[in-house]
Amino acid sequence: MALPTQLLRCGVLGMNSRNINYIARYNQRALYPLVDDKLQTKLAAQKQNISVPELLGVIERQWQVKNIESLIGEWSKFVIKPTRGSGGKGILVITGRDFEYFLKSNGQKLELKDIRRHINNILSGLYSLGGKPDSVMFESLIEYDQVFTDYTYEGVPDIRIVVFKGFPVMAMLRCATHASDGRANLHQGAIGIGLDLSTGKSLNAVQYNRPVSEHPDTGKSFSELEIPGWDEILVLAAGCFEMVGLGYMGCDIVLDRHAGPVILELNARPGLAIQLASGEGLMKRLKAVEAFEPELLELPPEQRVRFMQEMV
């Protein structure tokens, strides 16, 4: 195990430094609701004409649950989310219907009563930050780009980009596995693949904080991975700075085969595993952005992306 001094020499950003020097310093508390509440994030993105998954409906009160059948209607594919959930908890993905049953990506069948129970759990705050009562959001199901077919298992892969003062500083692709139950959460067993900011090509990959070279369920080598439309994705992430005003955040983006890149959610407290996936610490890049001349901070998103790509 590496000593703290060794990690510091490698430029690895630790949790205390992240919390004190970046989150507390560059993120105003008044702005947190914009990212902690997924519904507010979606509405803010729509005002800025930033692409997000389609909002199908919202449930905010217990009495609305009894009308869930009429709300869902004939939907065959949709996602149920707590608006203030964290870590992917409480997200239910329905990929199809079989008569009166709702199908999950693993083939499990749910009845309407199971959907109602899940919604009630969300409303009660079972999955929310701090356990506070929550609301329920229904979104259209993302159909991920076919370029990812062999890199994921029963789940939508997403791209996490850390954005600092409007500049994308590090990126990774998170891919679901059988171990992660089709979710793209690294702590549950998903794979993190570091991405080159200049090209969108894979750099390194980890699962459970250990290096891997191929997907454990599909056998596909990560060495061949390259994200299509990479510059457009980075510009989308950089533009979130103007949208919510947070100086340090994580932008989660998915590639829909029909709509292209869309913002899935934003995070005011992005995790640090992206450094393991990338094989590089964040400190050097964060310090470089902090040293930028004021006029660089006024550049539009496209130029900020280009400048960062040339720098790294």
PyMOL commands that set and color helices and strands:
alter all, ss='L'
color gray80, all
select helices_A, chain A and resi 4-9+15-26+29-36+38-47+62-72+112-123+129-131+146-151+186-188+222-224+230-238+240-244+274-278+283-290+294-298+301-311
alter helices_A, ss='H'
color red, helices_A
select strands_A, chain A and resi 55-59+78-82+92-94+96-98+101-103+109-110+136-140+158-164+167-175+191-195+202-207+210-211+248-256+260-267
alter strands_A, ss='S'
color yellow, strands_A
deselect
rebuild
show_as cartoon
